[in-house]
Amino acid sequence: MSFAAIEGQDAALRVLTHAMSSDRLGQSYLFVGPSGVGKQLAALALARAMLCPVTPGVGCDECEVCARATSGNHPDVRVWKPRDEGNRNLPVEYLRSEVLPLARFAPFEGPHAFFIFPEADVSFPVQHPEAANALLKTLEEPRPTVHFVLLSERPDRLLSTIRSRCQRLRFAPLTSSVLDRVLQRHNVPVELRSPALALAGGRADVALALCESERAQHVLELALRIDQALDHGSPAELLELGESLARADDRGLVLECLATFYRDVAAAGLGRPDTELSFAHHADAIQARARLLRPRSAAQRVARIARVGREFERNANAEVALDGLFFGLRAAG
């Protein structure tokens, strides 16, 4: 896949294209952005463009060099993922024995070599700085034709010294129109695409996962059930919902869905057209809800849900937090 096939990241790709055309490609890059927006695709496309003998600076996607770079069989294109076990960080011993020796002698075959680290903030977390410090020495004095590309959703979890040695490129969340085209290419039915687009946060990987087994639709149905229980359910039903949701793997996603629903309710109450709603396919239900819940109250519910989401990040007791949320939302009206 060349740069031309990567959608929604024109700004980042222009920087890389200009760097290649002006022979000023950086030696260390930090691609920052959510998962599923094209960071790794761009890193591999960059490597192919610099190695391709047929169309240098572009990549043909057809020659033997491009094919090996794509399949992971080219000695000058290495992808180092986090470990599968433990906290997944890369031990300093592994970095010194498996990664850095290659960096000292690369490239082996082509004019350039690329070392790509998906989820770099997981491989080199700030709380385990040994491997990051070992990598830093190589980033400070790299071979002229060796390029490091670190991919990160949470760059603040990398050592500041690592961040300062890399040129940062921002990869934005994908627009709904781009995500919709991705889902269409995967033959996702239209009735499943709308809730997935609303909940994916601009991430193609999340959108596709949400369409599996109609997961997005189930999450939305649970969120709507919670909304109904807040106004009409008994205290026992609220406690049951809180207990059930606390054990659910999709707990955070359900809360995000509920917050998105209330944002739609607030927008509808302020006169926004149905076509601008995240859950436009449920416009009638949202309009009906907006007639009963004022925009200010709906917005306050969004804020309360966001606070609980932050509590989860601090490892708060899920059931206690959800009970407090549900009864707090009911009391506030």
C-alpha positions as CSV (number, residue, x, y, z in Angstrom):
1,M,0.0,0.0,0.0
2,S,1.5,3.3,-1.1
3,F,0.8,6.7,0.5
4,A,-1.9,7.3,-2.1
5,A,-3.9,4.5,-0.7
6,I,-3.8,5.8,2.9
7,E,-6.9,8.0,3.5
8,G,-7.4,10.8,5.9
9,Q,-3.8,11.6,6.8
10,D,-2.8,14.1,4.1
11,A,-0.9,16.5,6.4
12,A,1.4,13.8,7.8
13,L,2.0,12.2,4.4
14,R,2.8,15.6,2.9
15,V,5.6,16.0,5.4
16,L,7.0,12.5,4.6
17,T,6.7,13.0,0.9
18,H,8.5,16.3,1.0
19,A,11.3,14.8,3.2
20,M,11.8,12.1,0.6
21,S,11.7,14.4,-2.4
22,S,14.2,16.8,-0.8
23,D,16.5,14.0,0.4
24,R,16.0,15.2,4.0
25,L,14.3,12.1,5.5
26,G,14.6,12.2,9.3
27,Q,16.4,9.4,11.2
28,S,13.9,9.2,14.0
29,Y,10.1,9.7,13.8
30,L,7.3,9.5,16.4
31,F,4.0,8.9,14.7
32,V,1.3,9.9,17.2
33,G,-2.4,9.2,17.0
34,P,-5.1,6.7,17.9
35,S,-5.0,3.0,16.8
36,G,-6.4,2.1,13.4
37,V,-5.8,5.4,11.7
38,G,-2.9,4.4,9.4
39,K,0.3,5.0,11.5
40,Q,1.8,1.5,10.8
41,L,0.5,1.6,7.2
42,A,2.3,4.9,6.7
43,A,5.5,3.6,8.3
44,L,5.6,0.5,6.0
45,A,4.7,2.7,3.0
46,L,7.6,4.9,3.8
47,A,10.0,2.0,4.0
48,R,8.7,0.6,0.6
49,A,9.0,4.0,-1.0
50,M,12.7,4.4,0.1
51,L,13.6,0.8,-0.9
52,C,11.6,0.3,-4.1
53,P,13.9,0.0,-7.2
54,V,11.1,0.5,-9.7
55,T,9.6,3.8,-8.4
56,P,12.0,5.2,-5.8
57,G,10.3,7.6,-3.5
58,V,6.9,6.2,-4.2
59,G,6.9,2.4,-4.1
60,C,5.2,0.3,-6.7
61,D,3.6,-2.3,-4.4
62,E,4.3,-4.9,-7.1
63,C,8.1,-5.6,-7.2
64,E,9.8,-8.3,-5.2
65,V,11.3,-5.7,-2.8
66,C,7.9,-4.1,-2.0
67,A,6.4,-7.6,-1.6
68,R,9.1,-8.7,0.9
69,A,8.8,-5.4,2.8
70,T,5.1,-5.9,3.1
71,S,5.3,-9.5,4.2
72,G,8.0,-8.9,6.8
73,N,10.7,-10.8,4.9
74,H,12.9,-7.9,4.0
75,P,16.1,-7.6,6.2
76,D,15.9,-3.8,6.1
77,V,12.3,-3.5,7.3
78,R,11.9,-4.7,10.9
79,V,8.8,-4.4,13.0
80,W,9.3,-4.9,16.7
81,K,6.0,-5.3,18.5
82,P,5.6,-5.4,22.3
83,R,5.8,-8.8,24.0
84,D,2.7,-10.9,24.4
85,E,3.3,-11.7,28.0
86,G,3.6,-9.7,31.3
87,N,3.3,-5.9,31.0
88,R,4.5,-6.3,27.4
89,N,7.5,-4.0,27.7
90,L,10.6,-4.9,25.8
91,P,13.4,-6.0,28.3
92,V,16.7,-4.2,28.0
93,E,18.4,-7.6,27.5
94,Y,16.3,-8.3,24.4
95,L,16.9,-4.9,23.0
96,R,20.6,-5.2,23.4
97,S,20.8,-8.7,22.0
98,E,18.2,-8.7,19.2
99,V,17.6,-5.1,18.1
100,L,20.6,-2.8,18.6
101,P,23.2,-5.1,17.0
102,L,21.1,-5.1,13.8
103,A,20.9,-1.3,14.0
104,R,24.7,-1.0,14.1
105,F,25.2,-2.9,10.9
106,A,22.0,-2.1,8.8
107,P,21.2,-1.7,6.0
108,F,21.9,-5.2,4.8
109,E,20.5,-5.1,1.3
110,G,18.9,-1.9,0.3
111,P,20.0,1.8,0.6
112,H,18.1,2.4,3.8
113,A,16.8,0.4,6.8
114,F,13.7,1.0,8.9
115,F,13.1,-0.1,12.5
116,I,9.4,0.2,13.3
117,F,8.0,0.0,16.8
118,P,4.2,-0.3,17.0
119,E,2.8,0.7,20.5
120,A,6.2,2.2,21.4
121,D,4.7,3.5,24.7
122,V,4.0,-0.1,25.6
123,S,7.4,-1.4,24.6
124,F,9.3,1.5,26.3
125,P,7.1,2.7,29.1
126,V,8.4,5.5,31.3
127,Q,8.1,3.3,34.4
128,H,10.6,0.8,32.9
129,P,13.3,3.1,31.5
130,E,16.1,0.7,31.0
131,A,15.3,-0.4,27.5
132,A,14.3,3.2,26.5
133,N,17.7,4.5,27.7
134,A,19.5,1.8,25.7
135,L,17.5,2.8,22.6
136,L,18.2,6.5,23.3
137,K,21.9,6.0,22.8
138,T,21.2,4.6,19.3
139,L,18.8,7.4,18.5
140,E,21.4,10.0,19.5
141,E,24.1,8.5,17.2
142,P,22.3,6.5,14.4
143,R,23.9,5.3,11.2
144,P,23.0,7.8,8.4
145,T,20.8,5.3,6.5
146,V,19.0,3.7,9.5
147,H,15.6,5.2,10.4
148,F,13.6,4.6,13.5
149,V,9.8,5.0,13.4
150,L,8.0,4.8,16.8
151,L,4.2,4.6,16.8
152,S,2.3,5.7,19.9
153,E,-1.2,6.4,21.1
154,R,0.1,7.8,24.4
155,P,3.4,9.6,23.7
156,D,3.3,11.1,27.3
157,R,4.1,7.6,28.5
158,L,7.5,7.7,26.7
159,L,10.6,9.2,28.2
160,S,10.8,12.9,27.4
161,T,14.4,12.2,26.1
162,I,13.0,9.7,23.6
163,R,10.3,12.2,22.4
164,S,12.9,15.0,22.0
165,R,15.0,12.9,19.7
166,C,12.2,12.2,17.3
167,Q,10.3,14.3,14.7
168,R,6.7,14.1,15.7
169,L,4.0,13.6,13.1
170,R,0.3,13.7,14.2
171,F,-2.1,11.2,12.7
172,A,-5.7,12.3,13.2
173,P,-8.8,10.2,13.8
174,L,-10.5,9.2,10.6
175,T,-13.6,11.0,9.5
176,S,-16.9,9.2,9.4
177,S,-16.9,9.2,5.6
178,V,-13.4,7.5,5.5
179,L,-14.5,5.0,8.1
180,D,-17.7,4.3,6.2
181,R,-15.7,3.5,3.1
182,V,-13.5,1.1,5.1
183,L,-16.5,-0.7,6.4
184,Q,-18.0,-0.9,2.9
185,R,-14.9,-2.5,1.6
186,H,-15.3,-5.1,4.3
187,N,-18.9,-5.7,3.2
188,V,-20.4,-4.5,6.4
189,P,-24.3,-4.0,6.1
190,V,-25.4,-0.4,6.3
191,E,-27.6,-1.1,9.4
192,L,-24.5,-2.1,11.3
193,R,-22.2,0.7,10.1
194,S,-24.0,3.7,11.8
195,P,-23.6,2.6,15.4
196,A,-20.0,1.4,14.7
197,L,-19.1,4.8,13.2
198,A,-20.6,6.7,16.1
199,L,-18.6,4.6,18.7
200,A,-15.3,4.0,16.9
201,G,-13.8,7.4,17.7
202,G,-12.3,7.7,14.2
203,R,-10.4,4.3,14.5
204,A,-10.8,1.8,11.7
205,D,-9.8,-1.2,13.9
206,V,-12.4,-0.4,16.5
207,A,-15.1,0.2,13.9
208,L,-14.5,-3.2,12.3
209,A,-14.4,-4.9,15.8
210,L,-17.7,-3.2,16.7
211,C,-19.3,-4.7,13.6
212,E,-18.4,-8.3,14.5
213,S,-21.4,-10.2,16.0
214,E,-23.3,-6.9,15.8
215,R,-21.4,-5.8,18.9
216,A,-22.1,-2.0,18.4
217,Q,-25.8,-2.6,18.1
218,H,-25.8,-4.6,21.4
219,V,-23.8,-1.9,23.1
220,L,-26.3,0.8,21.9
221,E,-29.3,-1.3,23.0
222,L,-27.8,-1.6,26.5
223,A,-27.1,2.1,26.7
224,L,-30.7,2.8,25.7
225,R,-31.9,0.4,28.4
226,I,-29.9,2.2,31.0
227,D,-31.4,5.5,29.9
228,Q,-34.9,4.1,30.3
229,A,-34.1,2.7,33.7
230,L,-32.8,6.1,34.9
231,D,-36.2,7.6,34.4
232,H,-38.6,4.7,34.8
233,G,-36.7,1.8,36.4
234,S,-36.8,0.8,40.1
235,P,-33.8,1.2,42.4
236,A,-33.4,-2.6,42.2
237,E,-33.1,-2.5,38.4
238,L,-30.5,0.3,38.6
239,L,-28.5,-1.8,41.1
240,E,-28.8,-4.8,38.8
241,L,-27.6,-2.8,35.8
242,G,-24.7,-1.4,37.7
243,E,-23.6,-4.9,38.9
244,S,-24.0,-6.4,35.4
245,L,-22.1,-3.5,33.7
246,A,-19.3,-3.6,36.2
247,R,-18.5,-7.2,35.1
248,A,-18.8,-6.5,31.4
249,D,-15.8,-6.3,29.1
250,D,-17.6,-3.6,27.2
251,R,-18.1,-1.4,30.3
252,G,-16.2,1.6,29.0
253,L,-17.7,1.3,25.5
254,V,-21.3,1.2,27.0
255,L,-20.6,4.4,28.9
256,E,-19.1,6.1,25.9
257,C,-22.2,5.1,23.9
258,L,-24.5,6.5,26.7
259,A,-22.6,9.7,26.6
260,T,-22.8,9.9,22.8
261,F,-26.6,9.4,23.1
262,Y,-26.9,12.2,25.5
263,R,-24.8,14.5,23.3
264,D,-27.3,13.7,20.5
265,V,-30.2,14.5,22.9
266,A,-28.6,17.8,23.7
267,A,-28.0,18.6,20.1
268,A,-31.6,17.7,19.1
269,G,-32.9,19.8,21.9
270,L,-30.9,22.8,20.5
271,G,-32.4,22.2,17.0
272,R,-29.6,20.4,15.2
273,P,-30.9,18.4,12.2
274,D,-31.2,14.7,12.4
275,T,-28.5,14.2,9.8
276,E,-25.9,15.7,12.2
277,L,-26.6,13.2,15.0
278,S,-24.2,10.5,15.8
279,F,-27.0,8.0,16.1
280,A,-29.0,9.4,13.2
281,H,-30.6,6.0,12.6
282,H,-32.3,6.5,16.0
283,A,-33.3,10.0,15.3
284,D,-37.0,9.5,16.3
285,A,-36.0,8.1,19.7
286,I,-33.5,10.9,20.3
287,Q,-36.1,13.6,19.3
288,A,-38.6,12.0,21.7
289,R,-36.0,12.0,24.5
290,A,-35.1,15.6,23.8
291,R,-38.7,16.6,24.4
292,L,-38.4,15.3,28.0
293,L,-34.7,16.1,28.8
294,R,-33.5,19.6,28.5
295,P,-30.2,20.2,26.6
296,R,-28.5,21.4,29.8
297,S,-29.5,18.3,31.7
298,A,-28.3,16.1,28.8
299,A,-25.0,17.9,28.7
300,Q,-24.6,17.4,32.5
301,R,-25.2,13.7,32.1
302,V,-22.3,13.6,29.5
303,A,-20.0,15.3,32.0
304,R,-21.0,13.0,34.9
305,I,-20.3,9.9,32.7
306,A,-16.9,11.4,31.7
307,R,-15.9,11.7,35.4
308,V,-16.7,8.1,36.0
309,G,-14.6,7.1,33.0
310,R,-11.7,8.9,34.6
311,E,-12.3,7.1,37.9
312,F,-12.0,3.8,36.0
313,E,-8.6,4.9,34.8
314,R,-7.6,5.3,38.4
315,N,-8.8,1.8,39.2
316,A,-11.9,2.8,41.1
317,N,-14.3,0.1,42.2
318,A,-16.4,-0.3,39.1
319,E,-19.7,-1.4,40.8
320,V,-19.5,1.4,43.4
321,A,-18.7,4.0,40.7
322,L,-21.6,2.8,38.5
323,D,-24.1,2.8,41.3
324,G,-23.0,6.3,42.2
325,L,-23.4,7.4,38.6
326,F,-26.8,5.9,38.0
327,F,-28.4,7.2,41.2
328,G,-26.6,10.5,40.7
329,L,-28.1,10.8,37.2
330,R,-31.5,9.9,38.4
331,A,-31.4,12.5,41.3
332,A,-30.1,15.2,39.0
333,G,-33.0,14.7,36.5
